Amino acid sequence: MLPARALRLLAVSLTVIAGLALSACTVQPLYGERADGATLRVALAAINVAPVGDRISQIVRNELMFQLTGGANPDPVPTYEVSIATNVGNDGFIVTAPGNERTSVVSLATSYTLVVIATGEVVTSGVVRTETRFTRSNQAFAEVRAREDAEQRAAVEAAELVALRLRAALATWIPAAGGAPVLTAVP
């Protein structure tokens, strides 16, 4: 058994160590002003979303542009560019009852890469995967519309996930050595 004085010394030591460990942690609002005076909102508005070629990628692009700017005008001279590509997976059947294959799955993989336009430095990249279901119909038009609606829901969800990842990356990103600062203060 340790004497009372040794226990007090141990408790004080652990408290000091815990205080030092926690002092390295910082918590700040995602959209608040950073220590360097920059804001994430300015950085998000400075992202150009590269043109795409197919319908589903266009849905992702449009929703991503809205997610990044909140419907406001983007920065006329973008600092970053994000390129996206989508891949729609083969839909599978979900058996809801023996012999009743009335539900299908639409899976969507969306890859993205965010780069600094001036330097070509990659800030972040990755792939998000989304999946939606739709009920199949004996009527051809109803089935086509149900599938398109499911693809749209998957594309909107993918854009939201990509925007979330871009926000997280830009909130903590520091340019490479020798790179110019890319976040600017709000006028």
C-alpha positions as CSV (number, residue, x, y, z in Angstrom):
1,M,0.0,0.0,0.0
2,L,1.3,3.4,-1.0
3,P,1.4,6.2,1.6
4,A,-1.0,9.1,1.2
5,R,1.8,11.4,0.1
6,A,2.8,9.1,-2.7
7,L,-0.8,8.8,-3.8
8,R,-1.1,12.6,-3.9
9,L,2.1,12.9,-5.9
10,L,0.9,10.3,-8.3
11,A,-2.5,12.0,-8.7
12,V,-0.8,15.4,-9.3
13,S,1.5,13.9,-11.9
14,L,-1.3,12.2,-13.8
15,T,-3.3,15.4,-13.8
16,V,-0.3,17.4,-15.2
17,I,0.3,14.7,-17.9
18,A,-3.4,14.6,-18.8
19,G,-3.4,18.4,-19.0
20,L,-0.4,18.4,-21.3
21,A,-2.0,15.8,-23.5
22,L,-5.3,17.6,-23.8
23,S,-3.6,21.0,-24.5
24,A,-2.4,19.6,-27.9
25,C,-6.1,19.0,-28.9
26,T,-8.0,21.9,-30.5
27,V,-11.6,22.2,-31.2
28,Q,-12.9,24.8,-33.5
29,P,-16.2,25.4,-35.4
30,L,-16.0,24.0,-39.0
31,Y,-17.3,27.2,-40.5
32,G,-15.8,29.6,-38.0
33,E,-12.8,31.8,-38.6
34,R,-9.5,30.0,-38.5
35,A,-6.5,31.2,-36.6
36,D,-5.0,32.6,-39.8
37,G,-8.2,34.7,-40.4
38,A,-9.4,32.5,-43.3
39,T,-12.8,30.8,-43.5
40,L,-13.9,27.5,-44.9
41,R,-16.8,29.1,-46.7
42,V,-14.4,31.2,-48.8
43,A,-12.3,28.1,-49.7
44,L,-15.5,26.1,-50.7
45,A,-16.6,28.9,-53.0
46,A,-13.2,28.8,-54.6
47,I,-13.7,25.2,-55.9
48,N,-14.4,24.7,-59.5
49,V,-16.3,21.5,-60.3
50,A,-14.9,20.1,-63.6
51,P,-17.4,19.4,-66.4
52,V,-18.6,15.8,-66.8
53,G,-20.1,13.8,-69.6
54,D,-23.0,11.6,-68.5
55,R,-26.4,12.2,-66.8
56,I,-25.6,10.7,-63.4
57,S,-22.3,12.5,-63.1
58,Q,-24.1,15.8,-64.1
59,I,-26.6,15.2,-61.2
60,V,-23.7,14.7,-58.8
61,R,-21.9,17.8,-60.2
62,N,-24.9,20.1,-59.9
63,E,-25.7,18.9,-56.4
64,L,-22.0,19.2,-55.4
65,M,-21.8,22.8,-56.7
66,F,-24.9,23.6,-54.6
67,Q,-23.4,22.0,-51.5
68,L,-20.2,23.9,-51.9
69,T,-21.7,27.4,-52.5
70,G,-25.1,27.1,-50.8
71,G,-26.6,28.4,-54.0
72,A,-24.4,31.5,-54.1
73,N,-22.1,32.4,-56.9
74,P,-18.8,30.6,-56.9
75,D,-15.5,32.5,-56.8
76,P,-14.9,33.8,-60.4
77,V,-11.2,32.9,-60.0
78,P,-11.2,29.4,-58.5
79,T,-8.3,28.2,-56.4
80,Y,-9.2,24.5,-56.5
81,E,-10.7,22.1,-58.9
82,V,-12.5,18.9,-58.1
83,S,-12.9,16.3,-60.8
84,I,-15.6,13.6,-60.3
85,A,-16.4,10.3,-62.1
86,T,-19.3,8.0,-61.4
87,N,-19.8,4.3,-62.0
88,V,-23.3,2.8,-61.8
89,G,-23.2,-0.8,-60.6
90,N,-25.3,-3.6,-61.9
91,D,-28.6,-3.7,-60.1
92,G,-29.3,-6.9,-58.2
93,F,-32.6,-8.4,-57.1
94,I,-33.8,-8.5,-53.6
95,V,-36.1,-11.4,-53.0
96,T,-38.9,-10.0,-50.7
97,A,-40.8,-13.3,-50.7
98,P,-40.1,-16.6,-52.3
99,G,-40.4,-16.1,-56.1
100,N,-41.2,-12.4,-55.8
101,E,-38.2,-10.4,-57.1
102,R,-39.8,-7.0,-57.2
103,T,-37.1,-4.8,-55.7
104,S,-33.8,-3.8,-57.4
105,V,-30.7,-2.1,-56.1
106,V,-28.8,0.8,-57.8
107,S,-25.2,1.2,-56.5
108,L,-23.1,4.2,-57.4
109,A,-19.4,4.6,-56.9
110,T,-18.2,8.3,-57.2
111,S,-14.5,9.0,-57.3
112,Y,-13.3,12.5,-56.7
113,T,-9.9,14.4,-56.7
114,L,-9.4,17.9,-55.3
115,V,-6.3,19.7,-56.6
116,V,-4.8,23.2,-56.2
117,I,-5.1,24.7,-59.7
118,A,-1.9,26.8,-59.5
119,T,0.4,23.9,-58.3
120,G,-1.4,20.7,-59.2
121,E,-1.0,19.6,-55.6
122,V,-3.6,17.0,-54.6
123,V,-5.5,18.1,-51.5
124,T,-7.7,15.0,-51.2
125,S,-9.1,12.2,-53.2
126,G,-11.2,9.1,-52.6
127,V,-14.3,7.2,-53.5
128,V,-17.8,7.3,-52.0
129,R,-20.3,4.5,-52.5
130,T,-24.1,4.9,-52.3
131,E,-26.9,2.5,-52.8
132,T,-30.6,2.9,-53.3
133,R,-33.5,0.6,-53.9
134,F,-36.5,0.8,-56.2
135,T,-39.6,-1.3,-56.8
136,R,-39.8,-2.9,-60.2
137,S,-43.0,-2.7,-62.2
138,N,-44.6,-4.6,-65.0
139,Q,-45.1,-1.3,-66.8
140,A,-42.0,-0.3,-68.8
141,F,-42.3,3.4,-68.3
142,A,-42.9,3.1,-64.5
143,E,-39.9,0.9,-64.1
144,V,-37.6,3.3,-66.1
145,R,-38.8,6.2,-64.0
146,A,-38.3,4.3,-60.8
147,R,-34.8,3.4,-61.8
148,E,-34.0,7.0,-62.8
149,D,-35.4,8.2,-59.5
150,A,-33.2,5.7,-57.6
151,E,-30.2,6.8,-59.6
152,Q,-31.0,10.5,-58.8
153,R,-31.3,9.7,-55.0
154,A,-27.9,7.9,-55.1
155,A,-26.3,10.7,-57.0
156,V,-27.6,13.4,-54.5
157,E,-26.4,11.3,-51.6
158,A,-23.0,10.8,-53.2
159,A,-22.6,14.6,-53.8
160,E,-23.4,15.2,-50.1
161,L,-20.8,12.7,-49.0
162,V,-18.2,14.2,-51.4
163,A,-18.9,17.7,-50.2
164,L,-18.6,16.6,-46.6
165,R,-15.2,15.0,-47.3
166,L,-14.0,18.2,-49.2
167,R,-15.1,20.3,-46.2
168,A,-13.1,18.1,-43.8
169,A,-10.1,18.1,-46.0
170,L,-10.0,21.9,-46.5
171,A,-10.6,22.6,-42.8
172,T,-7.4,20.9,-41.9
173,W,-5.3,21.2,-45.1
174,I,-2.0,23.1,-45.1
175,P,-0.3,23.8,-48.4
176,A,3.0,22.1,-49.2
177,A,6.3,23.8,-48.4
178,G,6.8,26.8,-50.7
179,G,3.2,26.8,-51.7
180,A,1.3,30.0,-51.6
181,P,-1.5,30.3,-49.0
182,V,-4.7,29.4,-50.7
183,L,-7.3,30.5,-48.1
184,T,-8.1,34.2,-48.0
185,A,-9.7,36.3,-45.4
186,V,-13.3,37.4,-45.8
187,P,-13.3,41.0,-47.1
